[in-house]
Amino acid sequence: MSVQRHRSDPRILGRRTLEQDHRVLAALLRPGLAVLDVGCGTGAITSGIARAVAPNGTVVGLDRDEGHLRIARDHHSTLANLTFAHGDAKSLTYDAQFDIVSAARTLQWIAEPSDAILNMKRAARNGGLIVVLDYSHVRNRWLPDPPRAFVRFYQAFLTWRHANGWDNEMADRLSGLFRDAGLTDIESHVQDEIVERGDTDFAARSALWAEVIDNVGEQIATAGFCTAAQVNEARDSYSPWVTAELLKQTLSIRTVTGRVP
Ligand SMILES: C[S@@+](CC[C@H](N)C(=O)[O-])C[C@H]1O[C@@H](n2cnc3c(N)ncnc32)[C@H](O)[C@@H]1O
């Protein structure tokens, strides 16, 4: 199997906010800070960072996906202290420039996360902070159990990720990777994303896995981890089940912070 590349769904990225979806970082931000957001996607969280450090702080949102960067530039052009840059976490060239370097939901898609963390460390000033938020997909859970066709698709999703070198327990590995990178004052915060029936944003947030099926189902089937028919069965059964039966979805997330000595 050739190594694949994943493209995140802009619908999912655009719904996120700093305050709701990167809370540990939100609490660390102050006016005047310089922040690098690695894997900024469409800039939804990054724009919140820019507002939090304004007026004198500056923010660079970096992503390898030109399509996401186009949306980010279109949507957030009014923020004077925010710029977007094309680049790869595996080959960052920044050197001691930022007070905080963050990556949210990005390292889960990188087969060599330790290289990315070392690059992020180099981009931060001495005494600066590295803040990484990520998933452990093996711990995600649904109440009640989802339809069998979705469970089968989810298993194929995990196997496809594993085959590409993308860690399905990224959140649980972060503290060790931070230690190996020589970061200090490491703190790990559980930040599970819980969606419950009755929440005002239940419909939008519970749509996530239907959107994932749409976004990567064909790629997973083409790579041979399930059939196209199985992707269709997962798609056809999942959304009606969410509407009629899903009570609670818990996505397992941690935010880990470490200091550059
Ligand atoms: C799931 S999205 C997260 C976006 C945003 N940080 C958020 O939390 O909503 C992951 C993003 O990381 C980017 N990405 C993945 N691998 C990358 C790499 N090696 N270098 C830079 N960006 C990368 C993807 O293009 C995508 O925009």
The ligand as an SDF file (V2000), in Angstrom:
LIG
                    3D

 27 29  0  0  0  0  0  0  0  0999 V2000
   -8.0400   17.9060   11.6050 C   0  0  0  0  0  0  0  0  0  0  0  0
   -7.3610   19.3730   10.9010 S   0  0  0  0  0  0  0  0  0  0  0  0
   -7.3050   20.4520   12.3130 C   0  0  0  0  0  0  0  0  0  0  0  0
   -7.4430   21.9170   11.9950 C   0  0  0  0  0  0  0  0  0  0  0  0
   -7.5220   22.8180   13.2150 C   0  0  0  0  0  0  0  0  0  0  0  0
   -6.2320   22.8660   13.9100 N   0  0  0  0  0  0  0  0  0  0  0  0
   -8.6160   22.3520   14.1550 C   0  0  0  0  0  0  0  0  0  0  0  0
   -8.3040   21.9180   15.2810 O   0  0  0  0  0  0  0  0  0  0  0  0
   -9.7840   22.4150   13.7640 O   0  0  0  0  0  0  0  0  0  0  0  0
   -5.6570   18.9790   10.6600 C   0  0  0  0  0  0  0  0  0  0  0  0
   -4.9380   20.0090    9.8400 C   0  0  0  0  0  0  0  0  0  0  0  0
   -3.5520   19.7230    9.8660 O   0  0  0  0  0  0  0  0  0  0  0  0
   -3.0190   19.8980    8.5730 C   0  0  0  0  0  0  0  0  0  0  0  0
   -1.8170   19.0750    8.4690 N   0  0  0  0  0  0  0  0  0  0  0  0
   -1.7240   17.7340    8.4950 C   0  0  0  0  0  0  0  0  0  0  0  0
   -0.4500   17.3460    8.3980 N   0  0  0  0  0  0  0  0  0  0  0  0
    0.2890   18.4850    8.3260 C   0  0  0  0  0  0  0  0  0  0  0  0
    1.6890   18.7510    8.2100 C   0  0  0  0  0  0  0  0  0  0  0  0
    2.5610   17.7560    8.1520 N   0  0  0  0  0  0  0  0  0  0  0  0
    2.0940   20.0280    8.1620 N   0  0  0  0  0  0  0  0  0  0  0  0
    1.2020   21.0460    8.2160 C   0  0  0  0  0  0  0  0  0  0  0  0
   -0.1270   20.8590    8.3110 N   0  0  0  0  0  0  0  0  0  0  0  0
   -0.5860   19.5950    8.3670 C   0  0  0  0  0  0  0  0  0  0  0  0
   -4.1490   19.4780    7.6410 C   0  0  0  0  0  0  0  0  0  0  0  0
   -3.9820   20.0050    6.3440 O   0  0  0  0  0  0  0  0  0  0  0  0
   -5.3570   20.0240    8.3740 C   0  0  0  0  0  0  0  0  0  0  0  0
   -5.6640   21.3270    7.9770 O   0  0  0  0  0  0  0  0  0  0  0  0
  1  2  1  0
  2  3  1  0
  2 10  1  0
  3  4  1  0
  4  5  1  0
  5  6  1  0
  5  7  1  0
  7  8  2  0
  7  9  1  0
 10 11  1  0
 11 12  1  0
 11 26  1  0
 12 13  1  0
 13 14  1  0
 13 24  1  0
 14 15  1  0
 14 23  1  0
 15 16  2  0
 16 17  1  0
 17 18  1  0
 17 23  2  0
 18 19  1  0
 18 20  2  0
 20 21  1  0
 21 22  2  0
 22 23  1  0
 24 25  1  0
 24 26  1  0
 26 27  1  0
M  CHG  2   2   1   9  -1
M  END
$$$$
